[in-house]
């Protein structure tokens, strides 16, 4: 996901679009929780 800060503004404004921000973080929360930590202590990898 390649985004700019300006993508989180209301269209035609420099005001935050709070609904867009809230929805984005809900999606990230679900994706993050779907990642299962290693039981063997494997190092972290960069996600793409």
ABEGO torsion letter per residue (X at the ends): XBBBAAAABBBGBABBBAAAAAAAAAAAAAAAAABBBBAAGBBBBBBX
